[in-house]
């Protein structure tokens, strides 16, 4: 009995885990369908294209299912075992309660490894395909990549644009909100263009003003030499693989260092948090094994187990959804915010394990 019960617990938990993954996946797919069905029907999207859209959503939905199914499976399985007094029988046979959790550690690590790979590689690629396909639903092309709040200093000339929108595969760009300071003269215009091959900025229908003077309208086009390289803008974090995200963060830190800034901008915090979350989330199943497993060993029936499932999922969702705002606002460091749910459940698991000692 002492040797077989831990493996018996694993066999009891696994069917509940598979069922939980399927249940949460179906619930999330139903939510996706409810928000997209109107557009799919209005634009006469065929079954094949609709299925491809849903398939591109699956990797992003899967990670939540993999994680949330751990407390779901543990608590319901342990509730069944407690109801049938199998934990009491194990205790009578000399089996320590916490030893029943040891066979669950390896599966939790395997789930975490799958979640890490899915979040860092599969999900970003599928999200990019989703957005490209979604524009196809409306018979539109995806918008050109753009960079906001561009600045560049060249000698005594300072270039600034509210938005740089790439065109022609990065050979040209349209500029919005153009401001150029050249010596004592300031040029401004609502729009302009950037020719990457000729290394020039062109503005027209703007104005110029010198120190102490009055603004004068520009006559014709003004062409200014500009030696900066027109780079393709970074993709959004949710569409960027983990290696590329690390490169983006390193480039941001280097740019801040070269400009004499201390770093810690909002954009930098967003990228740092996304990277930290992709590392922290795969360890959540392990934290759940301790916390939910210890709680499951304390429950006496299925009713308390079902209540525990609701409590765990609600608490995790509150902490997990609040963490990004805390990191972006600078209230917590990105790493601290990303690991906050795991730390909270590890502490809870430690307290419950102490009661089981």
Secondary structure as UniProt FT lines:
FT   TURN            2..4
FT   HELIX           5..42
FT   TURN            43..44
FT   HELIX           47..83
FT   TURN            84..85
FT   HELIX           86..92
FT   TURN            93..94
FT   HELIX           97..101
FT   HELIX           103..117
FT   HELIX           118..122
FT   HELIX           123..137
FT   TURN            138..139
FT   STRAND          146..154
FT   TURN            155..156
FT   STRAND          157..167
FT   HELIX           168..170
FT   STRAND          172..182
FT   TURN            183..184
FT   STRAND          185..195
FT   TURN            196..199
FT   STRAND          200..204
FT   STRAND          207..210
FT   TURN            211..212
FT   STRAND          216..217
FT   STRAND          221..225
FT   HELIX           237..239
FT   HELIX           242..258
FT   TURN            259..260
FT   HELIX           266..280
FT   HELIX           281..283
FT   HELIX           284..298
FT   HELIX           302..329
FT   HELIX           334..356
//
